[in-house]
Amino acid sequence: MDTEKSQIVAGVFVIVLTVVIILAIIWLSSGFSVTGYTTYQVNMQESVSGLSVDAAVEFNGVNVGRVKSVRISHPTPPPVELLLSIQSTTPSTMGRRAMLTVRGLTRISYISLKDRGENLTPLHAQHGQTWPIIPTEPSLFLQMDAALGKLNENVSAATKAIRARLNQQNLDRIASILQNTDRISADFVQYQRQVSEILNNTTEASRQFPALLSGLNQSLASFTTLSDEIRENPALLIRGRASSTLGPGES
């Protein structure tokens, strides 16, 4: 009996020792630290397409947890209820916000947490809440969709306003303005042609001016010569110039 008891005790000791060794190995491999996690709830009011259980949860770009569950809750319209397991050392304040984000070209969705420091009050579960609830911000896609919708509304409103102002009377005025513009354009073209013709005539006159000036100079020289002759011989005014005396043998 003593031998059997000893064997049993030895067997139990070996088993306990083996379990202790395994736990020690696991503990050592974890870096001598046991990270605690806290569960938070997020109610998404938009589609969470691409988000799955165990998806990453990041705080300012650092991985701090994972998505524990994704399900539709009961209120109408039904938001999507997410449970997040986040490291207890992660700052948790009332200013924290959760946003659905898609990672680059991989199209992998994850939850991004941000805290702008607007409210540093610690976040706790309120009365009637099972878990602390992190408020959400719309994703970039939802923001873009809202911006495009707003732009479409503004364009539609502007179009309606323009149509309301463009009644028949205003259309007739616009048509009259366009006709006057056409007439002014035609007059301007005609004016350009006239100016071009005047410039051409001016150019031709400037070419003929030297010849005219030369003729005037010759006439002035002849007049000067005649004046000198009359001053020397006033009788030329009565008798005129005498014919040159013919020489011998000239007829």
C-alpha positions as CSV (number, residue, x, y, z in Angstrom):
1,M,0.0,0.0,0.0
2,D,2.8,2.3,0.8
3,T,4.4,1.6,-2.5
4,E,1.1,2.4,-4.4
5,K,0.6,5.6,-2.4
6,S,4.2,6.7,-3.2
7,Q,3.6,6.0,-6.9
8,I,0.4,8.0,-6.8
9,V,2.1,10.9,-5.1
10,A,5.0,10.8,-7.5
11,G,2.6,10.7,-10.5
12,V,0.6,13.7,-9.1
13,F,3.9,15.6,-8.5
14,V,5.1,14.9,-12.0
15,I,1.8,16.2,-13.5
16,V,1.8,19.3,-11.3
17,L,5.4,20.0,-12.1
18,T,4.8,19.6,-15.8
19,V,1.8,22.0,-15.7
20,V,4.0,24.5,-13.7
21,I,6.7,24.2,-16.3
22,I,4.3,24.8,-19.2
23,L,2.8,27.8,-17.4
24,A,6.3,29.2,-16.7
25,I,7.3,28.8,-20.3
26,I,4.1,30.6,-21.4
27,W,4.7,33.3,-18.9
28,L,8.3,33.7,-19.9
29,S,7.5,33.8,-23.6
30,S,5.0,36.6,-22.9
31,G,7.8,38.9,-21.6
32,F,7.0,38.8,-17.9
33,S,3.9,40.8,-18.5
34,V,0.2,40.1,-18.4
35,T,-1.7,42.7,-20.5
36,G,-5.2,43.5,-19.2
37,Y,-8.0,44.3,-21.6
38,T,-11.2,46.3,-21.1
39,T,-14.4,45.9,-23.2
40,Y,-16.0,48.9,-24.8
41,Q,-19.1,49.2,-26.9
42,V,-19.5,51.2,-30.2
43,N,-22.8,51.8,-32.0
44,M,-22.1,52.4,-35.6
45,Q,-24.8,54.2,-37.6
46,E,-23.4,53.3,-41.0
47,S,-22.4,50.2,-42.9
48,V,-19.5,48.3,-41.5
49,S,-18.9,46.4,-44.8
50,G,-15.4,44.7,-44.6
51,L,-15.2,44.8,-40.8
52,S,-15.0,41.4,-39.2
53,V,-14.3,39.9,-35.8
54,D,-10.7,40.1,-34.7
55,A,-10.2,43.2,-36.9
56,A,-7.6,45.6,-35.5
57,V,-8.4,48.5,-33.2
58,E,-5.9,51.3,-33.4
59,F,-5.3,54.4,-31.2
60,N,-3.5,57.1,-33.1
61,G,-2.1,54.5,-35.5
62,V,-1.0,52.1,-32.7
63,N,-2.6,48.6,-32.4
64,V,-4.3,48.5,-29.0
65,G,-6.9,45.8,-29.4
66,R,-9.3,43.9,-31.5
67,V,-13.0,43.7,-32.4
68,K,-14.7,41.0,-30.2
69,S,-18.1,40.9,-31.9
70,V,-20.2,42.5,-34.6
71,R,-23.9,42.4,-34.4
72,I,-27.1,44.3,-35.1
73,S,-28.8,45.7,-32.0
74,H,-32.6,46.1,-31.5
75,P,-33.3,49.9,-31.8
76,T,-34.8,51.2,-35.0
77,P,-33.1,52.1,-37.3
78,P,-30.8,49.3,-36.1
79,P,-27.3,50.5,-35.5
80,V,-24.4,47.9,-35.7
81,E,-23.2,47.1,-32.2
82,L,-19.5,46.5,-31.9
83,L,-17.7,45.2,-28.8
84,L,-14.0,46.2,-28.7
85,S,-11.4,44.6,-26.5
86,I,-8.8,47.3,-25.8
87,Q,-5.7,47.3,-23.7
88,S,-6.4,48.7,-20.3
89,T,-3.4,51.0,-20.5
90,T,-4.8,52.8,-23.4
91,P,-6.1,56.3,-22.4
92,S,-9.8,56.3,-22.1
93,T,-11.6,59.6,-21.9
94,M,-14.9,61.2,-22.8
95,G,-13.2,62.9,-25.7
96,R,-12.3,59.6,-27.4
97,R,-14.0,58.9,-30.8
98,A,-14.2,55.7,-32.9
99,M,-14.3,55.8,-36.7
100,L,-14.5,53.0,-39.3
101,T,-11.4,53.2,-41.5
102,V,-10.3,51.3,-44.6
103,R,-6.6,50.5,-45.0
104,G,-5.2,51.6,-48.3
105,L,-5.5,49.4,-51.4
106,T,-6.1,46.3,-49.3
107,R,-9.6,47.5,-48.4
108,I,-9.3,45.9,-44.9
109,S,-11.5,47.7,-42.5
110,Y,-10.5,48.4,-38.9
111,I,-11.6,50.7,-36.0
112,S,-9.6,53.9,-35.5
113,L,-9.7,55.6,-32.1
114,K,-8.7,59.2,-31.7
115,D,-8.7,61.6,-28.8
116,R,-8.3,65.4,-29.5
117,G,-8.1,66.1,-25.8
118,E,-11.4,68.1,-25.7
119,N,-12.7,66.2,-22.7
120,L,-10.3,64.4,-20.4
121,T,-13.0,63.0,-18.1
122,P,-12.5,59.3,-17.7
123,L,-14.9,57.2,-19.7
124,H,-17.1,54.8,-17.6
125,A,-20.2,52.8,-18.2
126,Q,-23.3,54.9,-17.4
127,H,-26.5,53.8,-15.7
128,G,-28.2,51.1,-17.8
129,Q,-25.0,50.4,-19.9
130,T,-23.3,47.1,-19.8
131,W,-20.1,48.5,-21.2
132,P,-18.7,52.0,-21.6
133,I,-19.9,53.3,-24.9
134,I,-17.4,55.2,-27.2
135,P,-19.0,57.8,-29.4
136,T,-18.5,57.6,-33.1
137,E,-17.5,59.9,-36.0
138,P,-18.6,59.3,-39.6
139,S,-16.1,57.5,-41.8
140,L,-14.3,59.4,-44.6
141,F,-16.6,57.7,-47.1
142,L,-19.7,58.8,-45.3
143,Q,-18.3,62.4,-45.0
144,M,-17.6,62.4,-48.8
145,D,-21.1,61.1,-49.5
146,A,-22.6,63.8,-47.3
147,A,-20.5,66.5,-49.0
148,L,-21.5,65.3,-52.5
149,G,-25.1,65.2,-51.4
150,K,-24.9,68.8,-50.1
151,L,-23.1,69.9,-53.3
152,N,-25.9,68.3,-55.4
153,E,-28.5,70.1,-53.3
154,N,-26.7,73.5,-53.8
155,V,-26.4,72.9,-57.6
156,S,-30.1,72.1,-57.8
157,A,-31.1,75.1,-55.8
158,A,-28.9,77.4,-57.9
159,T,-30.4,75.9,-61.1
160,K,-33.9,76.5,-59.8
161,A,-33.0,80.1,-58.9
162,I,-31.6,80.7,-62.4
163,R,-34.6,79.3,-64.1
164,A,-36.9,81.4,-61.9
165,R,-35.1,84.6,-62.9
166,L,-34.9,83.7,-66.6
167,N,-38.5,84.5,-67.4
168,Q,-39.6,85.5,-70.9
169,Q,-39.0,89.2,-70.4
170,N,-35.4,88.6,-69.3
171,L,-34.9,86.2,-72.2
172,D,-36.0,88.9,-74.6
173,R,-33.6,91.4,-73.0
174,I,-30.8,88.9,-73.3
175,A,-31.6,88.4,-77.0
176,S,-31.7,92.2,-77.5
177,I,-28.3,92.5,-75.8
178,L,-26.9,89.8,-78.1
179,Q,-28.3,91.5,-81.2
180,N,-26.8,94.8,-80.1
181,T,-23.5,93.1,-79.5
182,D,-23.5,91.6,-83.0
183,R,-24.3,95.1,-84.5
184,I,-21.5,96.7,-82.5
185,S,-19.1,94.0,-83.7
186,A,-20.1,94.6,-87.3
187,D,-19.6,98.4,-86.9
188,F,-16.2,97.8,-85.3
189,V,-15.1,95.6,-88.2
190,Q,-16.2,98.4,-90.7
191,Y,-14.3,101.0,-88.6
192,Q,-11.2,98.8,-88.7
193,R,-11.5,98.7,-92.5
194,Q,-11.8,102.5,-92.8
195,V,-8.9,103.0,-90.5
196,S,-6.8,100.6,-92.6
197,E,-7.8,102.4,-95.8
198,I,-6.8,105.8,-94.2
199,L,-3.5,104.3,-93.2
200,N,-2.8,103.0,-96.7
201,N,-3.6,106.5,-98.2
202,T,-1.4,108.1,-95.6
203,T,1.4,105.8,-96.6
204,E,1.0,106.5,-100.3
205,A,0.9,110.3,-99.6
206,S,4.1,110.0,-97.5
207,R,5.8,108.3,-100.5
208,Q,4.7,111.1,-102.9
209,F,5.7,113.9,-100.5
210,P,9.5,113.9,-101.4
211,A,8.7,114.4,-105.1
212,L,6.3,117.2,-104.3
213,L,8.9,118.8,-102.1
214,S,11.5,118.6,-104.9
215,G,9.1,120.3,-107.3
216,L,8.4,123.1,-104.9
217,N,12.2,123.6,-104.4
218,Q,12.6,123.9,-108.2
219,S,9.7,126.3,-108.5
220,L,11.1,128.4,-105.7
221,A,14.6,128.5,-107.3
222,S,13.0,129.6,-110.7
223,F,11.0,132.3,-108.9
224,T,14.1,133.5,-107.1
225,T,16.0,133.8,-110.4
226,L,13.1,135.7,-112.0
227,S,13.0,138.0,-109.0
228,D,16.7,138.8,-109.3
229,E,16.3,139.5,-113.1
230,I,13.4,141.8,-112.6
231,R,15.2,143.7,-109.8
232,E,18.2,144.2,-112.2
233,N,16.0,145.0,-115.2
234,P,12.5,146.2,-114.3
235,A,11.7,146.7,-118.0
236,L,11.3,142.9,-118.2
237,L,7.8,143.4,-116.7
238,I,6.8,145.4,-119.9
239,R,8.9,144.0,-122.7
240,G,9.6,140.6,-121.4
241,R,12.8,138.8,-122.1
242,A,14.5,139.7,-125.4
243,S,15.2,136.9,-127.8
244,S,18.8,135.9,-127.9
245,T,20.7,137.7,-130.8
246,L,21.2,135.2,-133.6
247,G,24.8,134.6,-134.5
248,P,26.2,134.7,-138.1
249,G,24.6,132.0,-140.2
250,E,21.7,131.5,-137.8
251,S,18.2,132.0,-139.1
